[in-house]
């Protein structure tokens, strides 16, 4: 998708499209804003917008804030066609594969938004989980909680039965007993987290090789490879070492 420079003042910010529940740490904000101020040619990855006219922002609220604080006038963006509902749907999976890693509260906010929307309310738990990029267990638990608190059970809900979707009224699922959803084990959770982390590293490296730009190009341009080593290489090395330590303990147990 082509990237264009969009005036910050043209972008529409709506609270429902902000997928994060927890703000990004002030330390990160300060560092990024300082880099943007000191290096005018430095550009962050494009933000996500929907609708050429309204320009609803569904991804990149942190970057929008940083560009505003750095007194930038324009920001790189990818603009998709669609309306507000399309932007809302896209926002549920925002930040899952890039940027500052989502917290559990961020994930829960995305799931809650999906379950409370007219568009996804009747989706199966599995479909919502894939769209929000979370576990099906999280979606199922959140649905039960919202059904008790706010009565989202109005209308039909789609159940999964033997790989097929079956519509039924909430509280009246298909007569055949539902297969219980088991909470993932500690080992499975750790494995999922490690897989996600290494996949993110792999995607990042491939993306940088393909584009031959981004942070590496900027750091080489300003001749600060030591910053890249301190901000990227060392944290990754520590994370891998910690992962090996935890896995070693599990094997001993």
C-alpha positions as CSV (number, residue, x, y, z in Angstrom):
1,X,0.0,0.0,0.0
2,X,1.4,3.4,-0.9
3,X,2.6,5.7,1.8
4,X,1.7,9.4,1.6
5,X,2.5,12.4,3.8
6,X,-0.7,13.6,5.5
7,X,-1.2,16.9,7.4
8,X,-1.7,16.2,11.1
9,X,-4.6,18.6,11.3
10,X,-6.5,16.6,8.6
11,X,-6.5,13.4,10.7
12,X,-9.7,12.5,12.7
13,X,-9.0,11.1,16.2
14,X,-11.9,9.1,17.8
15,X,-11.6,7.5,21.3
16,X,-13.3,4.3,20.1
17,X,-10.4,3.8,17.6
18,X,-7.7,4.0,20.3
19,X,-7.0,0.3,20.9
20,X,-4.6,0.8,23.8
21,X,-5.9,0.9,27.4
22,X,-2.5,1.7,28.9
23,X,-0.5,4.8,27.8
24,X,3.0,4.3,26.4
25,X,5.7,4.9,29.0
26,X,6.9,8.6,29.3
27,X,10.5,7.5,28.9
28,X,9.8,6.1,25.4
29,X,7.8,9.1,24.4
30,X,10.6,11.5,25.5
31,X,13.3,9.6,23.6
32,X,11.3,9.3,20.4
33,X,10.2,13.0,20.4
34,X,13.8,14.1,21.0
35,X,15.0,12.0,18.0
36,X,12.3,13.5,15.8
37,X,13.3,17.0,16.8
38,X,17.0,16.5,16.4
39,X,16.7,14.6,13.1
40,X,14.1,16.3,10.8
41,X,14.7,13.6,8.1
42,X,13.8,10.8,10.4
43,X,10.3,9.3,9.8
44,X,8.5,6.6,11.8
45,X,6.5,3.8,10.2
46,X,3.2,5.0,8.6
47,X,0.0,5.4,10.7
48,X,-3.2,3.7,9.5
49,X,-6.1,5.7,8.3
50,X,-9.5,4.9,6.7
51,X,-11.5,7.2,4.3
52,X,-9.7,9.8,2.1
53,X,-12.1,12.5,3.4
54,X,-12.5,11.8,7.1
55,X,-9.1,10.1,7.6
56,X,-10.1,8.1,10.7
57,X,-7.0,6.9,12.5
58,X,-7.2,3.3,13.5
59,X,-3.4,2.7,14.1
60,X,-0.6,5.0,15.2
61,X,-2.0,7.1,18.0
62,X,1.3,7.1,19.8
63,X,3.2,8.2,16.6
64,X,0.6,10.9,16.1
65,X,1.2,12.2,19.6
66,X,5.0,12.1,19.1
67,X,4.8,14.0,15.8
68,X,2.6,16.6,17.4
69,X,4.9,17.0,20.3
70,X,7.9,17.3,17.9
71,X,6.0,20.2,16.1
72,X,5.9,18.2,12.9
73,X,3.3,19.3,10.3
74,X,2.9,16.0,8.3
75,X,3.1,12.3,9.1
76,X,3.5,9.3,6.8
77,X,0.3,7.3,6.5
78,X,-1.4,4.5,4.6
79,X,-5.0,5.3,3.7
80,X,-7.6,2.6,3.2
81,X,-11.1,3.0,1.7
82,X,-14.0,2.5,4.0
83,X,-16.1,4.1,6.8
84,X,-15.9,4.4,10.5
85,X,-17.0,0.8,11.1
86,X,-14.1,-0.4,9.0
87,X,-11.7,1.7,10.9
88,X,-13.1,0.3,14.2
89,X,-12.8,-3.3,13.0
90,X,-9.1,-2.7,12.0
91,X,-8.4,-1.1,15.3
92,X,-9.1,-4.3,17.2
93,X,-5.9,-5.9,15.8
94,X,-3.7,-2.7,15.9
95,X,-0.3,-3.0,17.6
96,X,-0.4,-6.8,17.6
97,X,2.5,-7.2,15.2
98,X,4.5,-4.0,15.6
99,X,5.3,-1.1,18.0
100,X,5.2,-1.3,21.7
101,X,3.9,-4.7,22.8
102,X,0.3,-4.8,23.9
103,X,-0.5,-5.3,27.5
104,X,-3.3,-7.7,28.7
105,X,-5.5,-4.6,29.3
106,X,-4.9,-3.5,25.7
107,X,-6.0,-6.9,24.4
108,X,-9.0,-7.0,26.7
109,X,-10.0,-3.5,25.5
110,X,-9.9,-4.7,21.8
111,X,-12.0,-7.7,22.6
112,X,-14.5,-5.7,24.6
113,X,-14.9,-3.2,21.7
114,X,-15.5,-6.1,19.3
115,X,-18.1,-7.8,21.5
116,X,-19.9,-4.5,22.1
117,X,-20.1,-3.6,18.4
118,X,-23.0,-4.5,16.2
119,X,-20.7,-5.7,13.5
120,X,-18.8,-8.4,15.5
121,X,-21.3,-9.1,18.3
122,X,-22.6,-12.2,16.6
123,X,-19.2,-13.5,15.5
124,X,-17.9,-16.7,17.0
125,X,-15.3,-16.5,19.8
126,X,-12.8,-18.0,17.4
127,X,-13.4,-15.4,14.7
128,X,-13.1,-12.5,17.1
129,X,-9.9,-14.0,18.6
130,X,-8.3,-14.3,15.2
131,X,-9.3,-10.7,14.3
132,X,-8.1,-9.2,17.6
133,X,-5.1,-11.5,17.6
134,X,-5.7,-12.9,21.1
135,X,-6.6,-16.3,22.5
136,X,-10.1,-17.8,22.1
137,X,-10.1,-18.3,25.9
138,X,-9.8,-14.6,26.5
139,X,-12.7,-13.9,24.2
140,X,-14.9,-16.5,25.8
141,X,-14.3,-15.2,29.3
142,X,-14.9,-11.6,28.2
143,X,-18.1,-12.5,26.5
144,X,-19.4,-14.3,29.6
145,X,-18.4,-11.3,31.8
146,X,-20.2,-8.8,29.5
147,X,-23.3,-10.9,29.2
148,X,-23.5,-10.7,33.0
149,X,-22.7,-7.0,33.3
150,X,-24.2,-5.4,30.3
151,X,-26.5,-7.9,28.7
152,X,-24.8,-8.1,25.3
153,X,-26.7,-11.4,24.8
154,X,-29.5,-9.6,22.9
155,X,-29.7,-11.0,19.4
156,X,-28.1,-14.2,18.0
157,X,-24.6,-15.4,18.8
158,X,-22.6,-17.7,16.6
159,X,-21.4,-21.0,18.2
160,X,-18.8,-23.3,16.8
161,X,-19.9,-27.0,16.5
162,X,-17.7,-29.6,14.8
163,X,-16.0,-26.9,12.7
164,X,-19.4,-25.3,11.6
165,X,-20.9,-22.1,12.7
166,X,-24.4,-22.4,14.2
167,X,-26.6,-19.3,15.1
168,X,-28.7,-19.5,18.3
169,X,-30.1,-17.2,20.9
170,X,-27.8,-16.5,23.8
171,X,-28.7,-18.6,26.8
172,X,-30.1,-21.2,24.3
173,X,-27.1,-22.7,22.7
174,X,-27.4,-25.8,20.5
175,X,-28.7,-28.7,22.5
176,X,-25.6,-30.7,22.1
177,X,-23.2,-30.0,24.9
178,X,-20.5,-27.4,24.1
179,X,-16.9,-28.7,24.3
180,X,-15.5,-26.9,27.4
181,X,-12.7,-24.5,26.7
182,X,-9.6,-25.3,28.8
183,X,-7.4,-22.6,30.2
184,X,-4.0,-22.8,28.7
185,X,-1.2,-24.2,30.9
186,X,1.7,-22.1,32.1
187,X,4.0,-24.0,29.7
188,X,1.7,-23.3,26.7
189,X,1.4,-19.6,27.7
190,X,5.2,-19.3,27.8
191,X,5.6,-21.1,24.5
192,X,3.0,-18.8,22.9
193,X,4.8,-15.7,24.2
194,X,8.2,-16.9,23.0
195,X,6.8,-17.8,19.6
196,X,5.2,-14.4,19.3
197,X,8.4,-12.7,20.4
198,X,10.7,-14.5,17.9
199,X,8.1,-14.1,15.1
200,X,8.1,-10.4,15.7
201,X,12.0,-10.3,15.6
202,X,11.9,-12.3,12.4
203,X,9.3,-10.0,10.7
204,X,11.3,-7.0,11.8
205,X,14.6,-8.2,10.3
206,X,12.9,-9.3,7.1
207,X,11.1,-5.9,6.8
208,X,14.3,-4.0,7.3
209,X,16.1,-6.1,4.7
210,X,13.4,-5.6,2.2
211,X,13.0,-1.9,2.7
212,X,16.7,-1.3,3.6
213,X,15.5,1.6,5.6
214,X,13.6,2.4,8.8
215,X,15.6,2.7,12.0
216,X,18.8,1.2,10.6
217,X,19.0,3.7,7.8
218,X,18.3,6.6,10.1
219,X,20.9,5.4,12.7
220,X,23.6,4.9,10.0
221,X,22.8,8.3,8.6
222,X,23.3,10.0,11.9
223,X,26.2,7.7,12.6
224,X,24.9,6.3,15.9
225,X,25.2,2.5,15.5
226,X,25.8,2.3,19.3
227,X,22.3,3.6,19.9
228,X,20.9,0.7,17.7
229,X,23.0,-1.8,19.7
230,X,21.8,-0.3,23.0
231,X,18.1,0.0,22.1
232,X,17.7,-3.1,20.0
233,X,20.5,-5.7,20.2
234,X,21.1,-5.7,23.9
235,X,17.4,-5.9,24.9
236,X,16.8,-8.8,22.5
237,X,19.9,-10.6,23.8
238,X,18.7,-10.2,27.4
239,X,15.2,-11.4,26.5
240,X,16.6,-14.6,24.8
241,X,18.9,-15.2,27.8
242,X,16.0,-14.8,30.2
243,X,13.8,-17.1,28.0
244,X,16.5,-19.8,28.1
245,X,16.9,-19.4,31.9
246,X,13.1,-19.9,32.4
247,X,13.0,-22.9,30.1
248,X,15.9,-24.4,31.9
249,X,14.1,-24.1,35.2
250,X,11.0,-25.8,33.7
251,X,13.1,-28.7,32.5
252,X,14.6,-29.1,36.0
253,X,11.1,-29.1,37.6
